[in-house]
Amino acid sequence: MGNITIAPIGYVKSTRVEAVDDDWDQETSYIELDSHYESDALSGLSEFSHIEVIFFFNKVDKSNINVGSRHPRNNSEWPKVGIFAQRGKNRPNRLGVTICRVVGVDKNKIYVQGLDAIDNTPVIDIKPVMAEFLPRGTVAQPEWSKEIMSGYWGESTDQ
């Protein structure tokens, strides 16, 4: 297997500087594209209500990477499940993915709500959310995952 080289397209600018798990909707953030992208790279994006952001957990120490199973948030009250059955940041490739609301687009910046990435997080890619790419059918998830997510976004659940 060969190596993959990926360069950030930009960086998150956020009021949150530490990776604390809950109340993400309370943060103000935007994504600023790298200067080598053309001025029209975000053209048309403001017509979408949401974007999907792929980012790199650059603050996760490689020695903390999990390739097996663990209790989510290290809480023994929740079942021990494989790293690919949870959304924790200590993943093998340290990639995060979030759908967030587009608040506005201004030149090389996308202002968003609900981006669970801290200040200066490298952004790998941005895609507009289209209804046709959302899950078809009912989404099923275990009860423990609903408990984890109960305060994740904070008071607001409008995503």
GUFI-462327 format. One record per atom (N, C-alpha, C): residue in three letters; x, y, z. Coordinates in steps of 0.02 Angstrom, whole numbers, padded with zeros to 5 digits, always signed. Last residue first. Example, Ala and Ser with C-alpha at 12.3 -4.5 7.8 and 13.67 -1.06 7.14 Angstrom:
Ser+00642-00112+00354
Ser+00684-00053+00357
Ser+00645+00002+00394
Ala+00660-00284+00390
Ala+00615-00225+00390
Ala+00660-00165+00390
This chain:
Gln-01500+01065+00669
Gln-01444+01057+00623
Gln-01472+01049+00556
Asp-01554+01112+00814
Asp-01572+01126+00744
Asp-01510+01120+00701
Thr-01531+01103+00945
Thr-01526+01041+00908
Thr-01545+01050+00835
Ser-01457+01202+01069
Ser-01487+01200+01003
Ser-01477+01131+00972
Glu-01384+01178+01187
Glu-01456+01190+01190
Glu-01489+01180+01123
Gly-01261+01064+01125
Gly-01284+01112+01174
Gly-01359+01118+01172
Trp-01206+00963+01052
Trp-01216+01027+01017
Trp-01237+01081+01066
Tyr-01196+00867+01158
Tyr-01141+00881+01112
Tyr-01147+00948+01078
Gly-01284+00816+01246
Gly-01261+00884+01258
Gly-01207+00907+01209
Ser-01317+00691+01186
Ser-01369+00732+01217
Ser-01347+00804+01231
Met-01224+00602+01135
Met-01241+00660+01094
Met-01290+00709+01128
Ile-01220+00501+01231
Ile-01160+00540+01217
Ile-01178+00606+01182
Glu-01351+00450+01216
Glu-01330+00481+01279
Glu-01269+00526+01269
Lys-01342+00396+01089
Lys-01389+00451+01100
Lys-01372+00488+01165
Ser-01255+00293+01114
Ser-01232+00347+01070
Ser-01278+00407+01076
Trp-01330+00207+01193
Trp-01273+00241+01224
Trp-01249+00299+01180
Glu-01425+00154+01101
Glu-01446+00202+01152
Glu-01387+00240+01182
Pro-01366+00143+00929
Pro-01378+00116+00996
Pro-01393+00172+01046
Gln-01461+00186+00782
Gln-01402+00193+00823
Gln-01417+00168+00893
Ala-01519+00207+00615
Ala-01521+00169+00678
Ala-01456+00180+00716
Val-01616+00302+00508
Val-01549+00296+00539
Val-01557+00260+00605
Thr-01719+00245+00376
Thr-01712+00264+00447
Thr-01641+00253+00471
Gly-01683+00302+00207
Gly-01713+00258+00257
Gly-01699+00285+00328
Arg-01529+00363+00160
Arg-01594+00341+00135
Arg-01621+00292+00187
Pro-01432+00499+00220
Pro-01452+00429+00224
Pro-01523+00417+00196
Leu-01392+00619+00090
Leu-01407+00602+00159
Leu-01432+00530+00162
Phe-01383+00648-00042
Phe-01326+00613-00013
Phe-01337+00595+00061
Glu-01496+00721-00071
Glu-01489+00656-00103
Glu-01430+00616-00076
Ala-01477+00843-00008
Ala-01524+00794+00021
Ala-01514+00724-00008
Met-01311+00894+00006
Met-01369+00886-00038
Met-01413+00831-00010
Val-01192+01001+00065
Val-01238+00947+00083
Val-01298+00950+00037
Pro-01036+01030-00016
Pro-01104+01052+00000
Pro-01147+00991+00019
Lys-00880+01000+00065
Lys-00929+00980+00014
Lys-00997+01008+00033
Ile-00710+01020+00089
Ile-00776+01047+00103
Ile-00821+01025+00047
Asp-00559+00953+00164
Asp-00606+00963+00109
Asp-00672+00990+00135
Ile-00470+00978+00270
Ile-00449+00936+00213
Ile-00494+00947+00152
Val-00413+01099+00379
Val-00472+01074+00343
Val-00447+01039+00280
Pro-00331+01099+00535
Pro-00326+01096+00463
Pro-00389+01066+00431
Thr-00375+01207+00667
Thr-00380+01139+00641
Thr-00374+01141+00565
Asn-00376+01333+00726
Asn-00317+01313+00687
Asn-00317+01240+00665
Asp-00489+01292+00855
Asp-00452+01343+00819
Asp-00388+01315+00788
Ile-00577+01133+00833
Ile-00548+01188+00871
Ile-00508+01236+00826
Ala-00734+01078+00776
Ala-00661+01078+00766
Ala-00634+01140+00801
Asp-00874+01059+00746
Asp-00841+01034+00807
Asp-00766+01024+00796
Leu-00982+01175+00695
Leu-00921+01142+00673
Leu-00882+01123+00735
Gly-01098+01250+00717
Gly-01098+01178+00728
Gly-01038+01142+00700
Gln-01101+01368+00587
Gln-01123+01351+00654
Gln-01122+01275+00659
Val-00986+01472+00492
Val-01026+01413+00504
Val-01050+01409+00577
Tyr-00923+01560+00355
Tyr-00944+01565+00424
Tyr-00995+01510+00437
Ile-00789+01547+00255
Ile-00856+01518+00262
Ile-00872+01521+00337
Lys-00686+01654+00156
Lys-00707+01629+00222
Lys-00778+01603+00219
Asn-00642+01726+00049
Asn-00612+01660+00059
Asn-00631+01630+00126
Lys-00786+01813+00029
Lys-00722+01805-00004
Lys-00695+01734+00008
Asp-00894+01747+00135
Asp-00866+01812+00120
Asp-00795+01802+00094
Val-01043+01671+00177
Val-00981+01663+00139
Val-00957+01733+00121
Gly-01134+01610+00321
Gly-01118+01659+00269
Gly-01053+01643+00236
Val-01176+01498+00385
Val-01203+01561+00408
Val-01191+01615+00355
Val-01212+01334+00358
Val-01177+01391+00327
Val-01213+01454+00351
Arg-01200+01207+00481
Arg-01241+01258+00448
Arg-01197+01313+00419
Cys-01114+01050+00453
Cys-01128+01111+00491
Cys-01167+01161+00447
Ile-01061+00889+00478
Ile-01106+00930+00438
Ile-01123+00991+00481
Thr-00896+00828+00492
Thr-00955+00858+00523
Thr-00996+00894+00470
Val-00764+00722+00527
Val-00812+00741+00476
Val-00874+00769+00512
Gly-00588+00697+00553
Gly-00655+00713+00578
Gly-00699+00735+00520
Leu-00452+00585+00560
Leu-00497+00626+00519
Leu-00563+00636+00555
Arg-00345+00503+00604
Arg-00360+00566+00638
Arg-00403+00614+00597
Asn-00325+00375+00564
Asn-00302+00429+00519
Asn-00318+00498+00545
Pro-00370+00304+00685
Pro-00308+00288+00649
Pro-00283+00344+00603
Arg-00429+00420+00813
Arg-00439+00372+00758
Arg-00374+00359+00721
Asn-00468+00499+00923
Asn-00406+00459+00924
Asn-00409+00403+00873
Lys-00594+00559+00923
Lys-00540+00591+00885
Lys-00475+00550+00882
Gly-00743+00456+00900
Gly-00689+00486+00939
Gly-00632+00512+00895
Arg-00857+00397+00855
Arg-00832+00454+00818
Arg-00776+00490+00855
Gln-00875+00217+00832
Gln-00881+00280+00870
Gln-00848+00336+00831
Ala-00840+00106+00768
Ala-00910+00109+00790
Ala-00921+00169+00835
Phe-00706+00105+00748
Phe-00747+00122+00690
Phe-00822+00120+00705
Ile-00658+00062+00871
Ile-00646+00132+00852
Ile-00689+00153+00792
Gly-00778-00046+00951
Gly-00722-00033+00907
Gly-00717+00041+00887
Val-00830-00027+01123
Val-00843-00038+01052
Val-00782-00020+01011
Lys-00893-00058+01277
Lys-00830-00055+01241
Lys-00844-00074+01169
Pro-01037+00038+01328
Pro-01004-00024+01306
Pro-00937-00011+01271
Trp-01030+00150+01468
Trp-01048+00137+01399
Trp-01009+00076+01375
Glu-00971+00155+01588
Glu-01044+00146+01588
Glu-01069+00130+01517
Ser-00841+00190+01570
Ser-00855+00119+01575
Ser-00930+00104+01580
Asn-00784+00306+01463
Asn-00836+00298+01513
Asn-00857+00225+01515
Asn-00702+00355+01363
Asn-00672+00318+01419
Asn-00720+00310+01478
Arg-00776+00396+01257
Arg-00757+00447+01307
Arg-00727+00416+01370
Pro-00822+00226+01238
Pro-00826+00295+01214
Pro-00816+00345+01271
His-00702+00106+01278
His-00765+00135+01300
His-00768+00207+01273
Arg-00630+00026+01134
Arg-00626+00062+01198
Arg-00696+00083+01217
Ser-00531-00069+01016
Ser-00594-00048+01046
Ser-00580-00011+01112
Gly-00409-00024+00904
Gly-00451-00079+00927
Gly-00517-00054+00953
Val-00327+00079+00884
Val-00340+00036+00826
Val-00383-00024+00844
Asn-00305+00244+00931
Asn-00336+00181+00949
Asn-00350+00141+00886
Ile-00173+00353+00972
Ile-00214+00324+00920
Ile-00240+00256+00943
Asn-00082+00409+01056
Asn-00150+00399+01082
Asn-00198+00369+01031
Ser+00033+00433+00987
Ser+00036+00380+01037
Ser-00033+00365+01067
Lys+00003+00546+00913
Lys+00003+00481+00879
Lys+00004+00423+00929
Asp-00105+00662+00987
Asp-00038+00631+00988
Asp-00043+00562+00957
Val-00205+00777+00909
Val-00204+00709+00938
Val-00134+00681+00931
Lys-00205+00894+00840
Lys-00181+00897+00909
Lys-00179+00829+00943
Asn-00262+00872+00715
Asn-00190+00882+00719
Asn-00163+00884+00790
Phe-00375+00799+00646
Phe-00364+00808+00718
Phe-00289+00815+00731
Phe-00432+00874+00501
Phe-00378+00832+00529
Phe-00369+00849+00603
Phe-00592+00865+00416
Phe-00536+00899+00448
Phe-00489+00850+00482
Ile-00721+00902+00312
Ile-00675+00848+00330
Ile-00612+00883+00356
Val-00886+00955+00318
Val-00816+00975+00325
Val-00775+00915+00348
Glu-01023+00992+00224
Glu-00989+00937+00259
Glu-00915+00955+00259
Ile-01141+01124+00246
Ile-01082+01095+00214
Ile-01057+01037+00257
His-01305+01194+00216
His-01257+01156+00256
His-01197+01134+00213
Ser-01378+01268+00126
Ser-01388+01282+00197
Ser-01334+01249+00241
Phe-01314+01347-00021
Phe-01326+01286+00018
Phe-01333+01304+00092
Glu-01276+01465-00073
Glu-01343+01442-00090
Glu-01362+01378-00053
Ser-01144+01485-00046
Ser-01193+01518-00001
Ser-01265+01498-00017
Leu-01076+01428-00152
Leu-01083+01390-00090
Leu-01135+01420-00043
Gly-01054+01509-00262
Gly-01113+01466-00261
Gly-01125+01429-00195
Ser-00880+01511-00242
Ser-00937+01537-00280
Ser-00994+01486-00280
Leu-00763+01474-00186
Leu-00823+01467-00145
Leu-00886+01492-00180
Ala-00669+01506-00284
Ala-00673+01436-00261
Ala-00736+01423-00219
Asp-00641+01631-00334
Asp-00708+01604-00347
Asp-00716+01531-00324
Ser-00510+01660-00304
Ser-00562+01697-00269
Ser-00631+01669-00280
Glu-00413+01508-00288
Glu-00438+01565-00326
Glu-00498+01597-00291
Tyr-00296+01468-00162
Tyr-00359+01453-00196
Tyr-00385+01516-00229
His-00186+01512-00091
His-00174+01492-00161
His-00238+01470-00197
Ser-00225+01541+00041
Ser-00220+01596-00008
Ser-00208+01573-00080
Asp-00345+01430+00109
Asp-00276+01447+00096
Asp-00273+01498+00039
Leu-00499+01485+00184
Leu-00461+01449+00133
Leu-00390+01474+00128
Glu-00559+01474+00342
Glu-00525+01519+00297
Glu-00483+01478+00248
Ile-00709+01448+00420
Ile-00654+01414+00385
Ile-00625+01465+00338
Tyr-00763+01499+00582
Tyr-00764+01503+00510
Tyr-00704+01464+00483
Ser-00867+01509+00730
Ser-00810+01487+00691
Ser-00820+01499+00616
Thr-00915+01514+00894
Thr-00916+01552+00831
Thr-00856+01529+00791
Glu-01002+01396+00997
Glu-00941+01425+00968
Glu-00956+01464+00905
Gln-01113+01331+01035
Gln-01099+01394+01070
Gln-01040+01430+01039
Asp-01118+01208+00978
Asp-01156+01261+00945
Asp-01145+01329+00978
Trp-01047+01124+01066
Trp-01013+01150+01006
Trp-01052+01206+00972
Asp-01065+01058+01192
Asp-01085+01128+01181
Asp-01052+01160+01120
Asp-00925+00943+01226
Asp-00995+00964+01221
Asp-01002+01039+01206
Asp-00783+00903+01234
Asp-00832+00866+01195
Asp-00902+00897+01185
Val-00646+01005+01195
Val-00694+00985+01246
Val-00755+00959+01209
Ala-00507+01042+01141
Ala-00554+00992+01117
Ala-00596+00965+01175
Glu-00482+01220+01143
Glu-00470+01154+01171
Glu-00525+01106+01149
Val-00524+01336+01086
Val-00454+01318+01075
Val-00436+01250+01104
Arg-00658+01417+01010
Arg-00638+01360+01053
Arg-00567+01339+01035
Thr-00681+01510+00917
Thr-00674+01535+00985
Thr-00654+01479+01033
Ser-00586+01479+00766
Ser-00641+01467+00813
Ser-00627+01499+00880
Lys-00550+01439+00607
Lys-00539+01494+00654
Lys-00599+01491+00701
Val-00477+01308+00518
Val-00533+01331+00558
Val-00510+01388+00602
Tyr-00398+01325+00358
Tyr-00396+01313+00430
Tyr-00458+01341+00463
Gly-00370+01240+00200
Gly-00380+01299+00242
Gly-00379+01279+00315
Ile-00337+01127+00141
Ile-00362+01179+00096
Ile-00371+01245+00134
Pro-00191+01029+00178
Pro-00250+01066+00200
Pro-00271+01118+00147
Ala-00144+00892+00074
Ala-00127+00958+00101
Ala-00192+00993+00123
Ile-00096+00726+00077
Ile-00153+00773+00075
Ile-00130+00838+00107
Thr-00035+00582+00012
Thr-00016+00648+00033
Thr-00075+00695+00023
Ile-00022+00415+00056
Ile-00066+00467+00029
Ile-00042+00533+00055
Asn+00080+00274+00013
Asn+00062+00331+00055
Asn+00016+00379+00018
Gly+00025+00110-00040
Gly+00064+00172-00044
Gly+00040+00224+00005
Met+00042-00059+00000
Met+00000+00000+00000
Met+00044+00062+00000
